[in-house]
Amino acid sequence: MTTTLEPPADTEEQLPPSAAHEDEDIPVPPGAPRRLLGELLGPHRRRIGFAMLVILLQQAALQSGPLLVAIAIDRGIPALREHRAGPLIAVTAAYLGCAAVSTVLQRAFIRLSGRINQDILLTLRGRIFAHAQRLSLDFHERYTSGRIISRATSDVDALRELLNEGLQELLTVCLSVCYITVVLVVMDWRLGLAAVVSFGPMYLIIRSFRRRSLRVYRRSRTAVAAVIVRFTETMNGIRPVQAFRREAANDAAFGEANRASATATADGLLEMARYVFLSRATANIWITAVVVLGAVLVTDGSLELGVLTAFVLYLRRLYDPVDQLAMFLNSYQSAAAALEKIAGLLAHEPTVAEPVEAAELPAATGKGREVSFEGVRFAYRTGKEVLPRFDLLLPAGQTTAVVGATGAGKSTLAKLLARFYDPTSGRVLLDGTDLRELDTAELRRHVVMVTQESFLFSGTVAENIGIGRPGASRPEIEAAAREIGAHEFITALPDGYDTDVRKRGGRISAGQRQLVAFARALLADPAVLILDEATSSLDVPGEQAVQHAMRTVLAGRTAVIIAHRLSTVEIADRVLVMDQGRIVEDGTPAELIAGEGRFASLHQAWRDSLV
């Protein structure tokens, strides 16, 4: 039997209250969306410029159609009456030629813009993934993984819809308006001026829609993220959900988030419907007015019939894209809100930052390195101070066990040593070098942490062990497994070291996952090894096997063992008893057992439990 100092927990220390606030969103610095957009488009400027030239020529060919119709009516038909078919044939050929050129250029633009769009989205997804991995532990403890997944999936999809469809519609509408406005004014300044006046009401309608819908789509992106958060958390915690009959409560919470998302989407559709109604009504009124005015001018002989026909065709082309513009604005507002969310994530800098100029560790004299805490204070973002002023020296090669009640500061000490967090004040030194001056990759080579939760990735057992040292050979992987006592159970698996452990290592037991995690750490061959209650998932025989292997493996290394089980402390050279962030007892296991302090009382209780 073993006596535990406290019940094992996934998170021992006080986390900031905001860690569980799933409704809290990532703040967006001013100008971040614009900067991100510039960074994404910058590498593609030449291709974007060429695409703009293609669509410019395509619209020129397309918008020449009504003008050619006017020429055919006012010049070609009268010439045909005089038995001269040449002008009408020339106009017809020009019309067909422009249509063919427009079609070819449209196809070229779609292909070119599609490739640009996919390259941009590929870069963006890669940046989100890489940045999320680089962010510090405190960020991931404050924001759920579902919120980050939402940034990389639904928000990127909103941008994809805009890039693949919306931008082409916007360019088409803008170029159409420019071409048609110039042609109308040149053909007849009176009717052209009447058409231009309509831009005023249209602008007011568009501006109103943009302002109202932006608020709706910001709310929609947040609501979609909440749905993904609820779904992800439930699926990741499906075992406790079913064990504690949380299905009904989760259904209610998910239903609330789902309804909020549906309401936001419906509000967006209502805004678009209002916009389409107002814009179509305005367009129809103006077309009617222009036709009436044009009819009067044709009657008094100051306007040709072909010109009026071209005007009507151009006006339809001018106002018909209003629906396309509505769809673009719909996609734009959704994409703008999505870009804002993504920019907020990418603008969030890690609190544990890389040094400007990385320092180099001095040459090691043995396997281990000296660790020292100098005047260290630490508090989580919104919590009270977990570690008051803290000083500690761990000589190279010493194995130190740290014990204490829940919240005493044990795991915080380990996280500071692994540099998952930086001290609020003071320094943590490795062989006299401040951890903040070390490159993260260099630090991870020298300091390795095995946590209570032995996370395994989907893949084979050998691949999971090999994470400890990328490029390790198969014999080296198997040697690490033998040394830790995992070789026997691995070879008993269906495919041995090539057995797929599946999602989160679910194919093997918790104790076996812990042994694989130990083998991974040993393969890394660190100078400092941190074991944060790393034997909590092992049964008594498994724990004894690991401890036997650790006596040899840890020899010469610097090791910090965060211990709940007193049996784990037996392999330590030194024991620290912590209480409220302070060391209240310090000595060898034998010295503390012989005394009358807390550790002696706990050890006696453990001895009595064995009887």
C-alpha positions in Angstrom: 0.0 0.0 0.0 1.0 3.6 -0.4 0.0 6.8 1.4 -0.8 9.9 -0.7 -0.2 13.4 0.6 -3.1 14.6 -1.5 -5.5 13.3 -4.1 -4.0 13.4 -7.6 -5.4 16.2 -9.8 -4.8 17.3 -13.3 -4.2 20.8 -12.2 -2.8 21.3 -8.7 -2.3 25.0 -8.4 -4.7 27.9 -8.4 -5.3 28.9 -12.0 -6.6 32.3 -12.8 -10.4 32.5 -12.6 -10.6 33.4 -16.3 -9.2 30.0 -17.2 -12.6 28.6 -17.2 -14.4 31.5 -18.8 -15.3 30.1 -22.2 -17.2 33.3 -23.1 -14.1 35.5 -22.8 -12.8 36.4 -26.3 -9.2 37.0 -27.4 -8.7 40.8 -27.5 -7.9 42.4 -30.9 -5.3 45.2 -31.0 -6.2 48.2 -33.1 -5.1 47.8 -36.7 -4.3 44.1 -36.3 -6.8 42.9 -39.0 -5.4 45.5 -41.5 -1.8 44.5 -40.8 -2.7 40.8 -41.1 -4.4 41.4 -44.5 -1.4 43.2 -45.8 0.9 40.4 -44.6 -1.2 37.8 -46.4 -1.5 39.8 -49.7 2.0 41.2 -49.8 3.8 38.1 -51.2 1.2 37.9 -54.1 1.2 41.5 -55.3 2.4 40.7 -58.8 -0.1 37.9 -59.3 -2.8 40.1 -57.9 -1.9 42.9 -60.2 -2.0 40.6 -63.2 -5.4 39.3 -62.1 -6.6 42.9 -61.9 -5.4 43.5 -65.4 -7.2 40.4 -66.7 -10.6 41.3 -65.0 -10.2 44.9 -66.3 -9.9 43.7 -69.9 -12.7 41.2 -69.3 -15.1 43.9 -68.1 -14.1 46.2 -71.0 -15.1 43.4 -73.5 -18.2 42.5 -71.6 -19.6 46.0 -71.2 -19.1 46.9 -74.9 -22.2 44.7 -75.7 -25.0 47.3 -75.2 -23.0 50.0 -77.0 -22.7 47.6 -80.0 -26.4 47.0 -79.8 -27.0 50.8 -80.0 -24.7 51.0 -83.0 -26.5 48.1 -84.7 -29.9 49.8 -84.2 -28.9 53.3 -85.2 -26.3 52.5 -87.9 -26.5 48.9 -89.0 -30.3 48.6 -89.6 -30.6 51.8 -91.6 -27.6 50.7 -93.7 -29.3 47.3 -94.2 -32.4 49.1 -95.6 -30.1 50.6 -98.1 -28.9 47.1 -99.0 -25.5 47.6 -97.3 -25.0 44.7 -94.9 -21.4 45.5 -94.1 -22.0 47.7 -91.0 -24.4 45.2 -89.4 -22.1 42.3 -90.1 -19.1 44.2 -88.6 -21.1 45.1 -85.5 -22.3 41.5 -85.1 -18.8 40.1 -85.5 -17.5 42.6 -82.9 -20.3 41.6 -80.5 -19.4 37.9 -80.8 -15.7 38.6 -80.6 -16.2 40.7 -77.4 -18.3 37.9 -75.9 -15.6 35.3 -76.8 -12.8 37.4 -75.3 -14.9 38.1 -72.2 -15.4 34.4 -71.7 -11.8 33.4 -72.1 -10.6 36.2 -69.8 -13.2 35.3 -67.2 -11.9 31.7 -67.2 -8.3 32.9 -66.8 -9.2 35.2 -64.0 -11.1 32.5 -62.1 -8.1 30.1 -62.4 -5.5 32.8 -61.4 -7.5 34.2 -58.5 -8.4 30.7 -57.3 -4.7 29.8 -57.0 -3.9 33.0 -55.2 -6.8 32.5 -52.8 -5.7 28.9 -51.9 -2.1 30.0 -51.3 -3.3 32.7 -49.0 -5.6 30.3 -47.0 -2.8 27.7 -46.9 -0.5 30.3 -45.4 -3.1 31.5 -42.9 -4.0 28.0 -41.6 -0.3 27.2 -41.2 0.3 30.5 -39.3 -2.6 29.8 -37.0 -1.4 26.3 -36.2 2.2 27.3 -35.7 1.3 30.3 -33.6 -1.1 28.4 -31.4 1.7 25.9 -30.6 4.1 28.8 -29.8 1.7 30.5 -27.4 2.5 30.1 -23.7 0.8 27.7 -21.3 -1.1 30.5 -19.6 -2.9 31.3 -22.9 -4.0 27.7 -23.4 -5.2 27.6 -19.7 -7.3 30.7 -20.3 -8.8 29.9 -23.7 -10.3 26.6 -24.6 -9.0 24.6 -27.6 -12.4 24.8 -29.2 -11.9 28.6 -29.6 -8.6 28.1 -31.4 -10.2 25.3 -33.6 -12.9 27.8 -34.5 -10.3 30.3 -35.7 -8.6 27.6 -37.9 -11.9 26.2 -39.3 -15.1 28.2 -39.4 -13.3 31.6 -39.5 -10.9 30.5 -42.2 -13.9 29.1 -44.2 -15.6 32.5 -43.9 -12.5 34.1 -45.5 -12.4 31.4 -48.2 -16.0 32.2 -49.2 -15.1 35.8 -49.5 -11.9 35.2 -51.5 -13.4 32.5 -53.8 -16.7 34.3 -54.6 -17.1 37.7 -53.0 -14.0 39.5 -54.3 -14.9 38.6 -57.9 -18.4 39.9 -57.4 -17.0 43.1 -55.9 -14.5 43.7 -58.7 -17.3 43.0 -61.3 -19.6 45.4 -59.7 -17.0 48.2 -59.2 -15.7 47.9 -62.8 -19.2 47.7 -64.2 -20.2 50.9 -62.3 -17.1 52.7 -63.6 -17.4 51.5 -67.2 -21.2 52.0 -67.4 -21.1 55.5 -65.8 -18.5 56.7 -68.2 -20.4 55.3 -71.2 -23.7 56.7 -70.1 -22.4 60.2 -69.6 -20.6 60.1 -73.0 -23.7 58.7 -74.8 -26.1 61.3 -73.4 -25.1 63.6 -70.5 -28.7 64.2 -69.5 -29.7 60.6 -69.0 -26.2 59.9 -67.6 -26.6 62.6 -65.0 -30.0 61.1 -64.0 -28.4 57.7 -63.5 -25.5 59.1 -61.5 -27.8 60.9 -59.1 -29.1 57.5 -58.0 -25.8 56.7 -56.5 -26.6 58.9 -53.5 -29.5 56.8 -52.2 -27.7 53.6 -53.1 -24.7 54.7 -51.0 -26.8 55.5 -48.0 -28.5 52.1 -48.2 -25.2 50.3 -48.5 -23.6 52.2 -45.6 -26.6 51.4 -43.4 -26.4 47.7 -44.2 -22.7 47.6 -43.6 -22.9 49.1 -40.2 -25.8 47.0 -39.0 -24.6 43.7 -40.4 -21.1 44.1 -39.0 -22.4 44.0 -35.5 -24.5 41.0 -36.4 -21.6 39.1 -37.9 -19.3 39.8 -35.0 -21.9 38.2 -32.7 -22.3 35.4 -35.2 -18.5 34.5 -35.2 -18.5 34.5 -31.4 -21.6 32.3 -31.3 -20.1 29.8 -33.8 -17.0 29.6 -31.6 -19.1 28.9 -28.6 -20.8 26.0 -30.4 -17.4 24.5 -31.3 -16.1 25.0 -27.8 -19.1 23.2 -26.3 -18.8 20.3 -28.8 -15.1 19.9 -28.4 -15.1 19.9 -24.6 -17.9 17.4 -24.5 -16.2 15.0 -26.9 -12.8 15.3 -25.2 -14.5 14.7 -21.8 -16.9 12.0 -23.0 -15.9 9.6 -20.2 -16.8 11.8 -17.3 -19.8 13.1 -19.2 -21.2 9.5 -19.3 -19.9 8.5 -15.9 -21.6 11.5 -14.1 -24.7 11.6 -16.3 -23.9 15.0 -17.7 -25.7 14.3 -21.1 -28.9 16.2 -20.2 -27.0 19.2 -18.8 -24.6 19.3 -21.8 -27.6 19.0 -24.2 -29.1 22.1 -22.6 -25.9 24.1 -22.7 -25.2 23.1 -26.3 -28.8 23.9 -27.3 -28.4 27.4 -25.8 -25.2 28.0 -27.7 -26.7 26.5 -30.9 -29.8 28.7 -30.6 -27.6 31.8 -30.1 -25.7 30.9 -33.3 -28.9 30.3 -35.2 -30.4 33.6 -34.0 -27.2 35.6 -35.1 -27.4 33.9 -38.5 -31.1 34.7 -38.9 -30.4 38.3 -37.9 -27.8 38.5 -40.7 -30.3 37.1 -43.2 -32.9 39.7 -42.1 -30.4 42.5 -42.6 -29.6 41.2 -46.1 -33.3 40.9 -47.0 -33.9 44.5 -45.9 -31.0 45.7 -48.0 -32.1 43.8 -51.1 -35.7 45.2 -50.8 -34.5 48.8 -50.5 -31.9 48.6 -53.2 -34.3 46.9 -55.7 -37.0 49.4 -55.0 -34.6 52.3 -55.6 -33.2 50.7 -58.8 -36.7 50.1 -60.2 -37.8 53.7 -59.5 -34.7 55.2 -61.2 -35.0 52.9 -64.2 -38.6 53.9 -64.7 -37.7 57.6 -64.4 -34.8 57.3 -66.9 -37.0 55.4 -69.4 -39.8 58.1 -69.2 -37.2 60.9 -69.6 -35.6 59.0 -72.5 -39.0 58.4 -74.2 -39.6 62.2 -74.1 -36.2 62.9 -75.6 -36.8 60.3 -78.4 -40.2 61.8 -79.2 -38.8 65.3 -79.7 -35.9 63.9 -81.8 -33.0 64.9 -79.4 -32.2 61.2 -78.7 -31.8 58.2 -80.9 -33.8 55.0 -80.2 -30.7 52.9 -80.2 -29.1 55.1 -77.5 -32.2 54.8 -75.4 -32.1 51.0 -75.8 -28.5 50.9 -74.8 -29.3 53.0 -71.8 -31.9 50.6 -70.6 -29.6 47.6 -71.1 -26.8 49.5 -69.3 -29.1 50.5 -66.4 -30.1 46.9 -66.0 -26.4 45.9 -65.9 -25.8 48.8 -63.5 -28.5 47.9 -61.0 -28.8 44.1 -61.4 -25.4 43.5 -59.6 -27.0 45.1 -56.6 -28.0 41.6 -55.4 -24.4 40.4 -56.1 -23.2 43.3 -54.0 -25.6 42.3 -51.2 -24.1 38.8 -51.3 -20.6 40.3 -51.3 -21.4 42.5 -48.4 -22.9 39.5 -46.6 -19.6 37.5 -47.2 -17.5 40.6 -46.4 -19.1 41.3 -43.0 -18.7 37.6 -42.1 -15.1 37.5 -43.3 -14.3 40.9 -41.6 -15.5 39.5 -38.3 -13.6 36.3 -38.9 -10.4 38.2 -39.9 -10.7 40.2 -36.7 -10.9 37.1 -34.6 -7.9 35.5 -36.4 -5.9 38.7 -36.1 -6.5 38.8 -32.4 -5.1 35.3 -32.0 -2.1 35.9 -34.2 -1.4 39.3 -32.5 -1.3 37.6 -29.1 2.3 37.3 -28.1 3.6 34.5 -25.9 4.2 35.6 -22.3 7.2 33.3 -22.3 9.1 35.0 -25.0 12.2 33.9 -27.0 15.4 35.9 -26.0 16.6 38.6 -28.5 20.1 37.1 -28.3 20.2 33.6 -27.0 22.9 32.7 -24.4 24.9 29.5 -24.5 25.1 27.1 -21.6 28.6 26.4 -20.2 30.0 23.0 -20.9 28.6 20.4 -18.6 30.9 18.5 -16.2 28.5 15.6 -15.9 25.0 14.4 -16.7 23.3 16.9 -14.5 23.2 20.7 -14.2 22.8 23.0 -11.2 19.4 24.7 -10.8 18.8 27.7 -8.6 15.9 29.9 -7.8 16.9 33.4 -6.8 14.4 35.8 -5.2 11.6 34.2 -7.2 8.0 35.4 -6.8 5.1 34.2 -8.9 1.4 34.8 -9.2 -1.0 33.7 -12.0 -2.7 36.4 -14.0 -5.6 37.1 -11.7 -4.8 35.0 -8.7 -3.0 35.6 -5.5 0.8 35.1 -5.2 1.5 31.4 -5.2 5.2 31.7 -4.5 6.3 34.5 -2.1 10.0 35.3 -2.3 11.6 31.9 -3.0 15.2 30.9 -2.9 16.4 27.4 -3.6 19.6 25.7 -4.8 19.5 22.2 -6.4 23.1 20.9 -6.9 23.9 19.1 -10.2 23.1 15.4 -10.0 20.8 15.6 -7.0 17.4 14.0 -7.0 15.0 16.2 -5.0 11.4 15.2 -4.0 8.9 18.0 -3.4 5.9 17.2 -1.2 3.1 19.2 0.3 -0.7 19.7 0.4 -2.7 20.7 -2.7 -2.0 24.3 -3.6 1.3 24.4 -1.8 3.2 25.5 -4.9 4.8 22.2 -6.0 3.7 22.1 -9.6 4.2 25.8 -9.9 7.9 25.2 -9.0 8.1 22.6 -11.7 6.4 24.8 -14.3 8.9 27.6 -13.6 11.8 25.2 -13.9 10.4 23.9 -17.3 9.8 27.6 -18.2 6.1 27.1 -19.0 5.9 30.3 -17.0 8.3 33.1 -16.2 8.6 34.4 -12.6 6.8 37.6 -11.7 10.2 38.6 -10.3 13.5 37.0 -9.6 15.4 34.4 -11.7 15.5 30.7 -12.4 19.0 29.7 -13.3 20.5 26.6 -15.1 24.2 26.4 -14.4 24.2 30.2 -13.7 22.3 31.1 -16.9 18.8 32.7 -16.6 16.3 30.5 -18.4 14.9 33.6 -20.1 18.2 34.0 -21.9 18.1 30.4 -23.4 16.6 29.5 -26.7 13.5 27.4 -26.1 14.7 24.5 -28.2 18.0 24.5 -26.3 16.2 24.6 -23.0 13.9 21.7 -23.9 17.0 19.6 -24.8 18.3 20.1 -21.3 15.1 20.2 -19.2 12.4 17.6 -19.8 9.1 17.2 -17.8 6.9 14.1 -17.4 3.5 15.1 -16.2 0.7 13.2 -14.5 -1.3 13.1 -17.7 0.7 10.9 -20.1 -0.5 12.2 -23.4 0.2 10.0 -26.4 -0.3 11.0 -30.0 -2.0 8.9 -32.6 0.6 6.6 -34.1 2.8 3.7 -33.1 4.4 3.1 -29.8 7.8 3.5 -31.3 6.8 6.9 -32.8 5.6 8.1 -29.4 8.8 7.1 -27.7 10.8 8.6 -30.6 9.3 12.1 -29.9 11.9 12.3 -27.1 14.7 12.5 -29.6 13.7 13.0 -33.2 15.9 10.9 -35.5 16.6 8.2 -32.9 17.2 4.8 -34.3 14.9 1.8 -33.6 17.5 0.1 -31.4 17.9 3.3 -29.3 14.1 3.5 -28.9 13.9 -0.1 -27.8 16.9 0.4 -25.4 15.0 3.3 -23.7 11.9 1.1 -23.3 14.0 -1.7 -21.8 15.7 0.6 -19.4 12.4 1.9 -18.1 10.8 -1.6 -18.0 8.3 -1.1 -20.8 9.8 -3.5 -23.4 7.9 -6.5 -22.1 4.4 -5.1 -22.4 5.2 -3.4 -25.7 6.4 -6.7 -27.3 3.2 -8.3 -26.0 1.0 -5.9 -28.0 -0.4 -7.1 -31.4 2.2 -5.4 -33.5 4.8 -4.7 -30.8 6.5 -1.4 -31.2 4.5 -0.8 -34.4 1.2 -1.0 -32.6 -1.0 2.0 -33.2 -2.0 3.4 -29.8 -4.9 5.4 -31.4 -6.4 8.5 -30.1 -4.7 9.8 -26.9 -3.2 6.3 -26.4 -6.6 4.8 -25.7 -5.5 1.3 -26.9 -3.2 0.8 -23.9 -3.8 1.3 -20.1 -3.0 4.4 -18.1 0.0 2.8 -16.5 1.4 1.6 -19.8 1.0 5.1 -21.2 3.0 6.4 -18.3 5.8 3.9 -19.0 5.8 5.1 -22.7 6.1 8.7 -21.4 9.0 7.7 -19.2 10.8 6.0 -22.1 10.2 9.1 -24.2 11.8 11.3 -21.5 14.8 8.9 -21.0 15.4 8.8 -24.7 15.7 12.6 -24.7 18.6 12.2 -22.2 18.0 15.5 -20.4 20.3 17.1 -17.8 17.3 18.0 -15.7 14.3 15.7 -15.4 11.1 16.9 -13.8 8.5 14.3 -12.7 5.2 16.0 -11.9 3.4 13.1 -10.1 4.5 11.0 -13.0 3.8 7.6 -11.2 0.3 8.4 -10.1 -1.2 6.2 -12.9 0.9 3.1 -12.1 -0.2 0.2 -10.0 2.1 -1.0 -7.2 4.1 -3.5 -9.3 4.4 -0.9 -12.1 5.5 1.8 -9.7 8.1 -0.5 -8.2 9.4 -1.4 -11.7 9.7 2.3 -12.6 11.3 3.2 -9.4 13.9 0.5 -9.8 14.7 1.7 -13.3 14.8 5.3 -12.1 17.5 4.6 -9.5 19.9 3.8 -12.3 18.6 6.3 -14.9 18.5 9.3 -12.6 22.0 8.6 -11.2 24.1 11.7 -12.1 21.2 13.8 -13.4 19.4 16.6 -11.7 15.9 15.5 -10.9 12.9 17.1 -9.3 10.1 14.7 -8.3 6.7 16.3 -7.4 5.4 13.5 -5.2 2.0 12.6 -3.8 3.0 9.0 -2.9 5.5 8.6 -0.1 6.8 5.5 -1.8 8.1 7.7 -4.6 10.1 9.8 -2.2 12.3 6.9 -1.2 14.5 7.2 -4.3 15.3 10.9 -3.6 18.5 12.3 -2.1 16.7 15.2 -0.6 13.1 16.1 0.3 11.4 19.5 0.4 8.1 20.0 2.2 6.2 23.0 0.9 3.4 24.9 2.4 1.8 28.0 0.9 4.7 28.6 -1.5 7.4 28.2 1.1 9.8 25.4 2.1 9.0 24.5 5.6 11.2 21.3 5.8 14.4 20.5 3.9 16.6 17.5 4.4 17.4 13.9 3.4 14.5 11.4 3.7 16.3 9.8 6.7 16.8 13.2 8.5 13.2 14.2 8.1 11.9 10.8 9.2 14.0 11.0 12.3 12.6 14.4 13.1 9.2 15.5 14.4 7.9 17.5 11.5 5.2 17.0 8.9 7.1 14.6 6.8 7.8 12.4 9.8 4.1 12.3 10.7 3.2 11.4 7.1 5.9 8.7 7.0 4.7 7.2 10.2 1.1 7.1 8.9 2.4 5.4 5.8 4.3 2.8 7.8 1.2 2.1 9.9 -0.8 1.6 6.8 1.5 -1.2 5.7 0.8 -3.3 8.8 
